Amino acid sequence: MATKTVLAAAMATLVAMPAAAQSARDKLAFLIPTLYGPTGLVVDSEARLPSGETHSAHFNSAFQAEFTQFNIALASQLAAVPLPSSASGFTYELDPTLGVFRRSTQSFGPILAERAETIGKGKFSVGFSYQLFTFDTLEGVSLDQVPAVFTHDDPASGGRADIVTTLNSIDARVGQATAFFTFGLLDRVDLSVAVPLVTVDMDVSSNASVQRIGTATSPATHFFRDGSGGFGSSRLYSGSGTASGIGDVILRLKANVFKGGQTAMALGVDSRLPTGDEEDLLGSGAPGVKPFLAVSFANRNFAPHLNLAYQWNGDSVLAGDIMTGEKGDMPDQILYTAGLDVGLTEKVTIAFDVLGRHVLDSPRLQSTVFRAIDVGSTFPNIHFETGSFSVVDGAVGIKINLAGRLLADFNALFKLNDAGLRDTFTPLFGIEYSF
């Protein structure tokens, strides 16, 4: 009863944390769509229309109108962040010759993978981890230098041949602190809950330059008013924001369905609750269900493991149109983890893993070249295509038994390919304790 009370109190405290009051358009998911203001990228003009009136020229680009992949990729990343294993680092078996329980393996288990063992009926474990993501690239394109070309409404020869080129920077940092609790319902059945607290910092800037393809001798046709009132050719747009709060809570049920000799197998399911504010990029905005298989092999100090899972995701506004509130289907994912953990000593375990995600039918950024109407001028650009891709990471970590049943975890996650939204290096720090 005491453990259930502790778990309920912890959950109630975290869920009740107040969120900062924000108007909808101040939230982080709107940073890119509203970067150039409510009417989009508009340049000044003193050119006369046939009616004799002046006009403010509006320019369009996939960067503003279609750059949904960043929101989708970030939400998908948060939905698939590997949680520290909920299985206790300490596992025991009965020694029939002595009639006492002894540790079944010298290893404390994996850090980011799940092993098949359960903690035992009535047992309770609690842990805390912190991961820091500083995203560097999207589909191999540096987030510091995302090129995008804006074309005039109804491009044509003359003034409508002019374009605006932009060099864009997205600085996104996500810190995720996760508290996780596991309770042994039965000898071979565990119930776990993971409660993430997420902090997102984003800075977006766009350096826009008018390229006078059709108006080289008429700077007054398209320009940015400079500080002296002249016909400037460039302007810097920027926006930033920070958000903190509870992320998407995950409930896990895991059952050990086979244990024979050194081999064990478990089946489980994760249920993700859309408790994070998707408009602030704290959560996916979609419910999710992830059935999984965990297989592990163990001897005294060497324990390979394998995880397979399918992540089903519901609809989210992040995968639709954040400006209108229309929801779209958050891409599903196939996930796998393969690795091993080795008990170097009674106090130290090292863990190695390869983690993969195959993301299904997601918008993908593609680098391309824009050719101006005058044919001779070309500029780097981006566009989007829907397709599937695989994300592969490597991980190496260490578990140290500080005292009693208290473990400290240190892990480094590093990318092995460039697909999707990527962080070159992601550190993790954690502690776990078994009762």
TORKOL-4160 file (C-alpha; in steps of 0.2 Angstrom, whole numbers, padded with zeros to 4 digits, m for minus):
435
<pt num="1" X="0000" Y="0000" Z="0000"/>
<pt num="2" X="0014" Y="0012" Z="0004"/>
<pt num="3" X="0022" Y="0010" Z="m0013"/>
<pt num="4" X="0005" Y="0013" Z="m0022"/>
<pt num="5" X="0003" Y="0029" Z="m0011"/>
<pt num="6" X="0020" Y="0035" Z="m0016"/>
<pt num="7" X="0017" Y="0032" Z="m0034"/>
<pt num="8" X="0000" Y="0041" Z="m0034"/>
<pt num="9" X="0007" Y="0056" Z="m0024"/>
<pt num="10" X="0021" Y="0058" Z="m0037"/>
<pt num="11" X="0009" Y="0057" Z="m0052"/>
<pt num="12" X="m0003" Y="0069" Z="m0044"/>
<pt num="13" X="0011" Y="0082" Z="m0040"/>
<pt num="14" X="0018" Y="0081" Z="m0058"/>
<pt num="15" X="0002" Y="0082" Z="m0067"/>
<pt num="16" X="m0004" Y="0097" Z="m0056"/>
<pt num="17" X="0011" Y="0107" Z="m0061"/>
<pt num="18" X="0004" Y="0124" Z="m0068"/>
<pt num="19" X="0009" Y="0128" Z="m0086"/>
<pt num="20" X="0014" Y="0146" Z="m0091"/>
<pt num="21" X="0000" Y="0156" Z="m0098"/>
<pt num="22" X="0003" Y="0160" Z="m0116"/>
<pt num="23" X="m0007" Y="0166" Z="m0131"/>
<pt num="24" X="m0009" Y="0152" Z="m0144"/>
<pt num="25" X="0002" Y="0161" Z="m0157"/>
<pt num="26" X="0016" Y="0164" Z="m0144"/>
<pt num="27" X="0019" Y="0145" Z="m0143"/>
<pt num="28" X="0034" Y="0136" Z="m0150"/>
<pt num="29" X="0025" Y="0127" Z="m0164"/>
<pt num="30" X="0020" Y="0144" Z="m0172"/>
<pt num="31" X="0038" Y="0151" Z="m0172"/>
<pt num="32" X="0042" Y="0146" Z="m0190"/>
<pt num="33" X="0025" Y="0149" Z="m0198"/>
<pt num="34" X="0024" Y="0166" Z="m0191"/>
<pt num="35" X="0042" Y="0171" Z="m0192"/>
<pt num="36" X="0039" Y="0184" Z="m0206"/>
<pt num="37" X="0023" Y="0191" Z="m0198"/>
<pt num="38" X="0005" Y="0188" Z="m0200"/>
<pt num="39" X="0005" Y="0191" Z="m0218"/>
<pt num="40" X="0020" Y="0181" Z="m0223"/>
<pt num="41" X="0036" Y="0188" Z="m0231"/>
<pt num="42" X="0031" Y="0205" Z="m0239"/>
<pt num="43" X="0044" Y="0217" Z="m0247"/>
<pt num="44" X="0042" Y="0235" Z="m0249"/>
<pt num="45" X="0038" Y="0242" Z="m0267"/>
<pt num="46" X="0036" Y="0259" Z="m0274"/>
<pt num="47" X="0032" Y="0252" Z="m0292"/>
<pt num="48" X="0016" Y="0258" Z="m0298"/>
<pt num="49" X="0002" Y="0246" Z="m0303"/>
<pt num="50" X="m0008" Y="0249" Z="m0319"/>
<pt num="51" X="m0021" Y="0257" Z="m0307"/>
<pt num="52" X="m0008" Y="0269" Z="m0302"/>
<pt num="53" X="m0007" Y="0262" Z="m0284"/>
<pt num="54" X="0009" Y="0255" Z="m0276"/>
<pt num="55" X="0009" Y="0238" Z="m0269"/>
<pt num="56" X="0018" Y="0227" Z="m0256"/>
<pt num="57" X="0024" Y="0212" Z="m0265"/>
<pt num="58" X="0021" Y="0195" Z="m0256"/>
<pt num="59" X="0033" Y="0180" Z="m0258"/>
<pt num="60" X="0029" Y="0162" Z="m0255"/>
<pt num="61" X="0041" Y="0147" Z="m0250"/>
<pt num="62" X="0040" Y="0130" Z="m0244"/>
<pt num="63" X="0050" Y="0135" Z="m0229"/>
<pt num="64" X="0036" Y="0145" Z="m0222"/>
<pt num="65" X="0021" Y="0136" Z="m0230"/>
<pt num="66" X="0026" Y="0118" Z="m0229"/>
<pt num="67" X="0040" Y="0117" Z="m0216"/>
<pt num="68" X="0030" Y="0105" Z="m0205"/>
<pt num="69" X="0043" Y="0092" Z="m0205"/>
<pt num="70" X="0053" Y="0101" Z="m0191"/>
<pt num="71" X="0037" Y="0100" Z="m0179"/>
<pt num="72" X="0033" Y="0082" Z="m0185"/>
<pt num="73" X="0051" Y="0077" Z="m0183"/>
<pt num="74" X="0053" Y="0084" Z="m0166"/>
<pt num="75" X="0036" Y="0077" Z="m0160"/>
<pt num="76" X="0041" Y="0060" Z="m0167"/>
<pt num="77" X="0058" Y="0061" Z="m0158"/>
<pt num="78" X="0050" Y="0065" Z="m0141"/>
<pt num="79" X="0037" Y="0050" Z="m0144"/>
<pt num="80" X="0051" Y="0038" Z="m0148"/>
<pt num="81" X="0064" Y="0044" Z="m0135"/>
<pt num="82" X="0071" Y="0027" Z="m0127"/>
<pt num="83" X="0067" Y="0026" Z="m0109"/>
<pt num="84" X="0079" Y="0019" Z="m0096"/>
<pt num="85" X="0075" Y="0000" Z="m0093"/>
<pt num="86" X="0061" Y="m0002" Z="m0080"/>
<pt num="87" X="0068" Y="m0019" Z="m0075"/>
<pt num="88" X="0078" Y="m0019" Z="m0059"/>
<pt num="89" X="0097" Y="m0019" Z="m0061"/>
<pt num="90" X="0097" Y="m0033" Z="m0048"/>
<pt num="91" X="0090" Y="m0050" Z="m0052"/>
<pt num="92" X="0090" Y="m0065" Z="m0041"/>
<pt num="93" X="0087" Y="m0084" Z="m0042"/>
<pt num="94" X="0086" Y="m0098" Z="m0029"/>
<pt num="95" X="0102" Y="m0108" Z="m0026"/>
<pt num="96" X="0094" Y="m0125" Z="m0022"/>
<pt num="97" X="0110" Y="m0132" Z="m0014"/>
<pt num="98" X="0110" Y="m0118" Z="m0001"/>
<pt num="99" X="0092" Y="m0113" Z="m0001"/>
<pt num="100" X="0095" Y="m0095" Z="m0003"/>
<pt num="101" X="0093" Y="m0082" Z="m0017"/>
<pt num="102" X="0109" Y="m0076" Z="m0026"/>
<pt num="103" X="0111" Y="m0064" Z="m0040"/>
<pt num="104" X="0107" Y="m0072" Z="m0056"/>
<pt num="105" X="0119" Y="m0061" Z="m0066"/>
<pt num="106" X="0133" Y="m0050" Z="m0062"/>
<pt num="107" X="0127" Y="m0037" Z="m0075"/>
<pt num="108" X="0115" Y="m0023" Z="m0070"/>
<pt num="109" X="0106" Y="m0024" Z="m0087"/>
<pt num="110" X="0105" Y="m0012" Z="m0101"/>
<pt num="111" X="0102" Y="0007" Z="m0100"/>
<pt num="112" X="0091" Y="0011" Z="m0115"/>
<pt num="113" X="0085" Y="m0006" Z="m0119"/>
<pt num="114" X="0072" Y="m0017" Z="m0111"/>
<pt num="115" X="0077" Y="m0034" Z="m0104"/>
<pt num="116" X="0065" Y="m0049" Z="m0102"/>
<pt num="117" X="0067" Y="m0051" Z="m0083"/>
<pt num="118" X="0054" Y="m0043" Z="m0071"/>
<pt num="119" X="0057" Y="m0037" Z="m0054"/>
<pt num="120" X="0045" Y="m0049" Z="m0044"/>
<pt num="121" X="0029" Y="m0048" Z="m0035"/>
<pt num="122" X="0027" Y="m0034" Z="m0023"/>
<pt num="123" X="0044" Y="m0027" Z="m0028"/>
<pt num="124" X="0046" Y="m0008" Z="m0032"/>
<pt num="125" X="0059" Y="0002" Z="m0041"/>
<pt num="126" X="0061" Y="0020" Z="m0044"/>
<pt num="127" X="0072" Y="0030" Z="m0055"/>
<pt num="128" X="0076" Y="0047" Z="m0063"/>
<pt num="129" X="0086" Y="0051" Z="m0079"/>
<pt num="130" X="0090" Y="0067" Z="m0089"/>
<pt num="131" X="0094" Y="0068" Z="m0107"/>
<pt num="132" X="0099" Y="0084" Z="m0117"/>
<pt num="133" X="0096" Y="0085" Z="m0136"/>
<pt num="134" X="0104" Y="0099" Z="m0146"/>
<pt num="135" X="0098" Y="0095" Z="m0163"/>
<pt num="136" X="0111" Y="0098" Z="m0177"/>
<pt num="137" X="0104" Y="0092" Z="m0194"/>
<pt num="138" X="0088" Y="0088" Z="m0202"/>
<pt num="139" X="0090" Y="0075" Z="m0216"/>
<pt num="140" X="0108" Y="0079" Z="m0217"/>
<pt num="141" X="0105" Y="0098" Z="m0219"/>
<pt num="142" X="0113" Y="0109" Z="m0205"/>
<pt num="143" X="0100" Y="0118" Z="m0195"/>
<pt num="144" X="0112" Y="0133" Z="m0195"/>
<pt num="145" X="0111" Y="0134" Z="m0214"/>
<pt num="146" X="0094" Y="0130" Z="m0221"/>
<pt num="147" X="0092" Y="0138" Z="m0238"/>
<pt num="148" X="0075" Y="0143" Z="m0245"/>
<pt num="149" X="0069" Y="0153" Z="m0260"/>
<pt num="150" X="0054" Y="0163" Z="m0260"/>
<pt num="151" X="0045" Y="0167" Z="m0276"/>
<pt num="152" X="0033" Y="0181" Z="m0281"/>
<pt num="153" X="0015" Y="0178" Z="m0283"/>
<pt num="154" X="0012" Y="0171" Z="m0300"/>
<pt num="155" X="0030" Y="0172" Z="m0306"/>
<pt num="156" X="0033" Y="0179" Z="m0323"/>
<pt num="157" X="0045" Y="0189" Z="m0333"/>
<pt num="158" X="0049" Y="0207" Z="m0327"/>
<pt num="159" X="0045" Y="0211" Z="m0308"/>
<pt num="160" X="0037" Y="0195" Z="m0305"/>
<pt num="161" X="0054" Y="0186" Z="m0309"/>
<pt num="162" X="0062" Y="0193" Z="m0293"/>
<pt num="163" X="0064" Y="0181" Z="m0279"/>
<pt num="164" X="0070" Y="0182" Z="m0261"/>
<pt num="165" X="0083" Y="0170" Z="m0255"/>
<pt num="166" X="0084" Y="0166" Z="m0237"/>
<pt num="167" X="0097" Y="0158" Z="m0226"/>
<pt num="168" X="0088" Y="0151" Z="m0211"/>
<pt num="169" X="0094" Y="0145" Z="m0194"/>
<pt num="170" X="0085" Y="0134" Z="m0181"/>
<pt num="171" X="0093" Y="0132" Z="m0164"/>
<pt num="172" X="0083" Y="0119" Z="m0154"/>
<pt num="173" X="0087" Y="0112" Z="m0137"/>
<pt num="174" X="0077" Y="0099" Z="m0128"/>
<pt num="175" X="0080" Y="0093" Z="m0110"/>
<pt num="176" X="0070" Y="0079" Z="m0104"/>
<pt num="177" X="0070" Y="0074" Z="m0086"/>
<pt num="178" X="0060" Y="0057" Z="m0084"/>
<pt num="179" X="0054" Y="0050" Z="m0067"/>
<pt num="180" X="0050" Y="0031" Z="m0069"/>
<pt num="181" X="0042" Y="0019" Z="m0057"/>
<pt num="182" X="0040" Y="0000" Z="m0058"/>
<pt num="183" X="0029" Y="m0011" Z="m0047"/>
<pt num="184" X="0029" Y="m0030" Z="m0048"/>
<pt num="185" X="0010" Y="m0035" Z="m0050"/>
<pt num="186" X="0015" Y="m0053" Z="m0051"/>
<pt num="187" X="0031" Y="m0063" Z="m0051"/>
<pt num="188" X="0032" Y="m0061" Z="m0070"/>
<pt num="189" X="0021" Y="m0045" Z="m0073"/>
<pt num="190" X="0027" Y="m0027" Z="m0070"/>
<pt num="191" X="0018" Y="m0011" Z="m0072"/>
<pt num="192" X="0028" Y="0004" Z="m0075"/>
<pt num="193" X="0025" Y="0023" Z="m0078"/>
<pt num="194" X="0036" Y="0036" Z="m0085"/>
<pt num="195" X="0033" Y="0054" Z="m0082"/>
<pt num="196" X="0044" Y="0066" Z="m0092"/>
<pt num="197" X="0047" Y="0084" Z="m0088"/>
<pt num="198" X="0052" Y="0093" Z="m0104"/>
<pt num="199" X="0060" Y="0110" Z="m0108"/>
<pt num="200" X="0062" Y="0116" Z="m0125"/>
<pt num="201" X="0072" Y="0131" Z="m0131"/>
<pt num="202" X="0070" Y="0137" Z="m0149"/>
<pt num="203" X="0078" Y="0152" Z="m0158"/>
<pt num="204" X="0074" Y="0154" Z="m0177"/>
<pt num="205" X="0081" Y="0167" Z="m0188"/>
<pt num="206" X="0080" Y="0171" Z="m0207"/>
<pt num="207" X="0092" Y="0182" Z="m0217"/>
<pt num="208" X="0082" Y="0187" Z="m0232"/>
<pt num="209" X="0089" Y="0195" Z="m0248"/>
<pt num="210" X="0080" Y="0202" Z="m0263"/>
<pt num="211" X="0087" Y="0195" Z="m0279"/>
<pt num="212" X="0082" Y="0207" Z="m0293"/>
<pt num="213" X="0081" Y="0194" Z="m0307"/>
<pt num="214" X="0069" Y="0205" Z="m0318"/>
<pt num="215" X="0072" Y="0222" Z="m0310"/>
<pt num="216" X="0091" Y="0225" Z="m0310"/>
<pt num="217" X="0089" Y="0243" Z="m0315"/>
<pt num="218" X="0074" Y="0247" Z="m0304"/>
<pt num="219" X="0078" Y="0244" Z="m0285"/>
<pt num="220" X="0062" Y="0253" Z="m0280"/>
<pt num="221" X="0051" Y="0238" Z="m0287"/>
<pt num="222" X="0056" Y="0226" Z="m0273"/>
<pt num="223" X="0066" Y="0231" Z="m0258"/>
<pt num="224" X="0068" Y="0231" Z="m0239"/>
<pt num="225" X="0067" Y="0249" Z="m0232"/>
<pt num="226" X="0084" Y="0252" Z="m0223"/>
<pt num="227" X="0088" Y="0263" Z="m0208"/>
<pt num="228" X="0091" Y="0278" Z="m0219"/>
<pt num="229" X="0075" Y="0276" Z="m0229"/>
<pt num="230" X="0084" Y="0269" Z="m0244"/>
<pt num="231" X="0081" Y="0254" Z="m0255"/>
<pt num="232" X="0089" Y="0240" Z="m0245"/>
<pt num="233" X="0091" Y="0222" Z="m0251"/>
<pt num="234" X="0091" Y="0212" Z="m0235"/>
<pt num="235" X="0083" Y="0210" Z="m0219"/>
<pt num="236" X="0085" Y="0199" Z="m0204"/>
<pt num="237" X="0069" Y="0191" Z="m0196"/>
<pt num="238" X="0070" Y="0182" Z="m0179"/>
<pt num="239" X="0060" Y="0174" Z="m0166"/>
<pt num="240" X="0063" Y="0164" Z="m0150"/>
<pt num="241" X="0054" Y="0155" Z="m0136"/>
<pt num="242" X="0055" Y="0143" Z="m0121"/>
<pt num="243" X="0043" Y="0131" Z="m0114"/>
<pt num="244" X="0043" Y="0119" Z="m0100"/>
<pt num="245" X="0030" Y="0107" Z="m0093"/>
<pt num="246" X="0025" Y="0089" Z="m0092"/>
<pt num="247" X="0028" Y="0078" Z="m0108"/>
<pt num="248" X="0018" Y="0063" Z="m0114"/>
<pt num="249" X="0016" Y="0051" Z="m0099"/>
<pt num="250" X="0019" Y="0032" Z="m0104"/>
<pt num="251" X="0011" Y="0017" Z="m0095"/>
<pt num="252" X="0020" Y="0001" Z="m0098"/>
<pt num="253" X="0014" Y="m0017" Z="m0094"/>
<pt num="254" X="0027" Y="m0031" Z="m0097"/>
<pt num="255" X="0025" Y="m0049" Z="m0094"/>
<pt num="256" X="0039" Y="m0062" Z="m0094"/>
<pt num="257" X="0031" Y="m0076" Z="m0105"/>
<pt num="258" X="0046" Y="m0088" Z="m0105"/>
<pt num="259" X="0061" Y="m0091" Z="m0095"/>
<pt num="260" X="0072" Y="m0107" Z="m0097"/>
<pt num="261" X="0090" Y="m0108" Z="m0093"/>
<pt num="262" X="0099" Y="m0092" Z="m0099"/>
<pt num="263" X="0085" Y="m0087" Z="m0110"/>
<pt num="264" X="0070" Y="m0076" Z="m0106"/>
<pt num="265" X="0057" Y="m0068" Z="m0117"/>
<pt num="266" X="0044" Y="m0054" Z="m0112"/>
<pt num="267" X="0030" Y="m0046" Z="m0121"/>
<pt num="268" X="0024" Y="m0029" Z="m0116"/>
<pt num="269" X="0014" Y="m0014" Z="m0122"/>
<pt num="270" X="0017" Y="0005" Z="m0119"/>
<pt num="271" X="0003" Y="0017" Z="m0119"/>
<pt num="272" X="0007" Y="0035" Z="m0123"/>
<pt num="273" X="m0005" Y="0048" Z="m0116"/>
<pt num="274" X="m0005" Y="0065" Z="m0125"/>
<pt num="275" X="m0002" Y="0075" Z="m0109"/>
<pt num="276" X="0011" Y="0086" Z="m0116"/>
<pt num="277" X="0006" Y="0103" Z="m0124"/>
<pt num="278" X="0009" Y="0099" Z="m0143"/>
<pt num="279" X="0008" Y="0118" Z="m0147"/>
<pt num="280" X="0023" Y="0121" Z="m0136"/>
<pt num="281" X="0032" Y="0105" Z="m0143"/>
<pt num="282" X="0032" Y="0097" Z="m0126"/>
<pt num="283" X="0023" Y="0082" Z="m0133"/>
<pt num="284" X="0017" Y="0073" Z="m0148"/>
<pt num="285" X="m0001" Y="0079" Z="m0147"/>
<pt num="286" X="m0007" Y="0061" Z="m0152"/>
<pt num="287" X="m0011" Y="0045" Z="m0142"/>
<pt num="288" X="0001" Y="0031" Z="m0145"/>
<pt num="289" X="0002" Y="0012" Z="m0142"/>
<pt num="290" X="0018" Y="0002" Z="m0144"/>
<pt num="291" X="0018" Y="m0017" Z="m0142"/>
<pt num="292" X="0035" Y="m0024" Z="m0140"/>
<pt num="293" X="0045" Y="m0040" Z="m0138"/>
<pt num="294" X="0061" Y="m0041" Z="m0127"/>
<pt num="295" X="0073" Y="m0056" Z="m0128"/>
<pt num="296" X="0088" Y="m0057" Z="m0116"/>
<pt num="297" X="0101" Y="m0070" Z="m0113"/>
<pt num="298" X="0111" Y="m0070" Z="m0097"/>
<pt num="299" X="0126" Y="m0079" Z="m0089"/>
<pt num="300" X="0136" Y="m0073" Z="m0075"/>
<pt num="301" X="0143" Y="m0057" Z="m0083"/>
<pt num="302" X="0138" Y="m0057" Z="m0101"/>
<pt num="303" X="0120" Y="m0053" Z="m0107"/>
<pt num="304" X="0115" Y="m0050" Z="m0125"/>
<pt num="305" X="0097" Y="m0042" Z="m0128"/>
<pt num="306" X="0085" Y="m0039" Z="m0142"/>
<pt num="307" X="0070" Y="m0028" Z="m0143"/>
<pt num="308" X="0057" Y="m0026" Z="m0157"/>
<pt num="309" X="0042" Y="m0014" Z="m0157"/>
<pt num="310" X="0029" Y="m0006" Z="m0167"/>
<pt num="311" X="0024" Y="0012" Z="m0163"/>
<pt num="312" X="0006" Y="0016" Z="m0168"/>
<pt num="313" X="0002" Y="0035" Z="m0167"/>
<pt num="314" X="m0014" Y="0044" Z="m0168"/>
<pt num="315" X="m0018" Y="0061" Z="m0176"/>
<pt num="316" X="m0010" Y="0077" Z="m0170"/>
<pt num="317" X="m0011" Y="0095" Z="m0176"/>
<pt num="318" X="0008" Y="0095" Z="m0177"/>
<pt num="319" X="0006" Y="0083" Z="m0192"/>
<pt num="320" X="m0008" Y="0093" Z="m0199"/>
<pt num="321" X="m0009" Y="0112" Z="m0200"/>
<pt num="322" X="m0004" Y="0121" Z="m0184"/>
<pt num="323" X="m0011" Y="0137" Z="m0191"/>
<pt num="324" X="m0029" Y="0131" Z="m0194"/>
<pt num="325" X="m0029" Y="0117" Z="m0180"/>
<pt num="326" X="m0032" Y="0104" Z="m0193"/>
<pt num="327" X="m0025" Y="0087" Z="m0187"/>
<pt num="328" X="m0015" Y="0075" Z="m0198"/>
<pt num="329" X="m0008" Y="0057" Z="m0195"/>
<pt num="330" X="0008" Y="0056" Z="m0185"/>
<pt num="331" X="0019" Y="0044" Z="m0193"/>
<pt num="332" X="0020" Y="0027" Z="m0186"/>
<pt num="333" X="0037" Y="0019" Z="m0182"/>
<pt num="334" X="0045" Y="0002" Z="m0182"/>
<pt num="335" X="0059" Y="0001" Z="m0168"/>
<pt num="336" X="0072" Y="m0011" Z="m0164"/>
<pt num="337" X="0087" Y="m0012" Z="m0151"/>
<pt num="338" X="0101" Y="m0024" Z="m0151"/>
<pt num="339" X="0115" Y="m0025" Z="m0139"/>
<pt num="340" X="0124" Y="m0032" Z="m0124"/>
<pt num="341" X="0128" Y="m0028" Z="m0106"/>
<pt num="342" X="0144" Y="m0034" Z="m0098"/>
<pt num="343" X="0146" Y="m0035" Z="m0079"/>
<pt num="344" X="0165" Y="m0030" Z="m0078"/>
<pt num="345" X="0164" Y="m0032" Z="m0059"/>
<pt num="346" X="0151" Y="m0034" Z="m0045"/>
<pt num="347" X="0150" Y="m0015" Z="m0045"/>
<pt num="348" X="0152" Y="m0010" Z="m0063"/>
<pt num="349" X="0142" Y="m0014" Z="m0079"/>
<pt num="350" X="0145" Y="m0007" Z="m0097"/>
<pt num="351" X="0131" Y="m0008" Z="m0110"/>
<pt num="352" X="0132" Y="m0006" Z="m0129"/>
<pt num="353" X="0117" Y="m0004" Z="m0140"/>
<pt num="354" X="0112" Y="0000" Z="m0158"/>
<pt num="355" X="0095" Y="0008" Z="m0159"/>
<pt num="356" X="0085" Y="0009" Z="m0175"/>
<pt num="357" X="0068" Y="0018" Z="m0180"/>
<pt num="358" X="0060" Y="0016" Z="m0197"/>
<pt num="359" X="0048" Y="0030" Z="m0199"/>
<pt num="360" X="0034" Y="0027" Z="m0210"/>
<pt num="361" X="0027" Y="0040" Z="m0223"/>
<pt num="362" X="0033" Y="0056" Z="m0216"/>
<pt num="363" X="0037" Y="0073" Z="m0224"/>
<pt num="364" X="0055" Y="0073" Z="m0229"/>
<pt num="365" X="0066" Y="0088" Z="m0232"/>
<pt num="366" X="0075" Y="0087" Z="m0249"/>
<pt num="367" X="0089" Y="0099" Z="m0255"/>
<pt num="368" X="0087" Y="0105" Z="m0272"/>
<pt num="369" X="0092" Y="0119" Z="m0284"/>
<pt num="370" X="0081" Y="0134" Z="m0289"/>
<pt num="371" X="0083" Y="0140" Z="m0307"/>
<pt num="372" X="0077" Y="0158" Z="m0309"/>
<pt num="373" X="0066" Y="0163" Z="m0324"/>
<pt num="374" X="0082" Y="0171" Z="m0333"/>
<pt num="375" X="0089" Y="0153" Z="m0333"/>
<pt num="376" X="0106" Y="0158" Z="m0329"/>
<pt num="377" X="0104" Y="0161" Z="m0310"/>
<pt num="378" X="0103" Y="0146" Z="m0298"/>
<pt num="379" X="0101" Y="0146" Z="m0279"/>
<pt num="380" X="0101" Y="0132" Z="m0266"/>
<pt num="381" X="0083" Y="0128" Z="m0260"/>
<pt num="382" X="0073" Y="0115" Z="m0251"/>
<pt num="383" X="0057" Y="0105" Z="m0255"/>
<pt num="384" X="0047" Y="0091" Z="m0247"/>
<pt num="385" X="0042" Y="0074" Z="m0251"/>
<pt num="386" X="0033" Y="0060" Z="m0242"/>
<pt num="387" X="0043" Y="0044" Z="m0239"/>
<pt num="388" X="0049" Y="0032" Z="m0226"/>
<pt num="389" X="0067" Y="0033" Z="m0218"/>
<pt num="390" X="0077" Y="0024" Z="m0205"/>
<pt num="391" X="0086" Y="0032" Z="m0190"/>
<pt num="392" X="0101" Y="0023" Z="m0183"/>
<pt num="393" X="0110" Y="0027" Z="m0167"/>
<pt num="394" X="0123" Y="0019" Z="m0156"/>
<pt num="395" X="0124" Y="0020" Z="m0137"/>
<pt num="396" X="0138" Y="0016" Z="m0125"/>
<pt num="397" X="0135" Y="0017" Z="m0106"/>
<pt num="398" X="0140" Y="0012" Z="m0089"/>
<pt num="399" X="0131" Y="0007" Z="m0073"/>
<pt num="400" X="0139" Y="0009" Z="m0056"/>
<pt num="401" X="0133" Y="0002" Z="m0040"/>
<pt num="402" X="0135" Y="0017" Z="m0028"/>
<pt num="403" X="0129" Y="0008" Z="m0012"/>
<pt num="404" X="0116" Y="m0005" Z="m0008"/>
<pt num="405" X="0104" Y="m0006" Z="m0022"/>
<pt num="406" X="0107" Y="0012" Z="m0028"/>
<pt num="407" X="0114" Y="0013" Z="m0046"/>
<pt num="408" X="0120" Y="0027" Z="m0056"/>
<pt num="409" X="0119" Y="0027" Z="m0075"/>
<pt num="410" X="0129" Y="0037" Z="m0088"/>
<pt num="411" X="0126" Y="0035" Z="m0106"/>
<pt num="412" X="0131" Y="0043" Z="m0123"/>
<pt num="413" X="0119" Y="0042" Z="m0138"/>
<pt num="414" X="0127" Y="0046" Z="m0155"/>
<pt num="415" X="0120" Y="0046" Z="m0173"/>
<pt num="416" X="0126" Y="0033" Z="m0185"/>
<pt num="417" X="0117" Y="0040" Z="m0200"/>
<pt num="418" X="0109" Y="0057" Z="m0205"/>
<pt num="419" X="0091" Y="0053" Z="m0209"/>
<pt num="420" X="0078" Y="0063" Z="m0199"/>
<pt num="421" X="0080" Y="0076" Z="m0185"/>
<pt num="422" X="0097" Y="0072" Z="m0177"/>
<pt num="423" X="0108" Y="0076" Z="m0163"/>
<pt num="424" X="0126" Y="0071" Z="m0165"/>
<pt num="425" X="0129" Y="0067" Z="m0147"/>
<pt num="426" X="0116" Y="0065" Z="m0133"/>
<pt num="427" X="0121" Y="0063" Z="m0115"/>
<pt num="428" X="0111" Y="0054" Z="m0102"/>
<pt num="429" X="0113" Y="0054" Z="m0083"/>
<pt num="430" X="0102" Y="0044" Z="m0071"/>
<pt num="431" X="0099" Y="0035" Z="m0055"/>
<pt num="432" X="0089" Y="0020" Z="m0050"/>
<pt num="433" X="0084" Y="0011" Z="m0034"/>
<pt num="434" X="0076" Y="m0005" Z="m0030"/>
<pt num="435" X="0066" Y="m0009" Z="m0015"/>
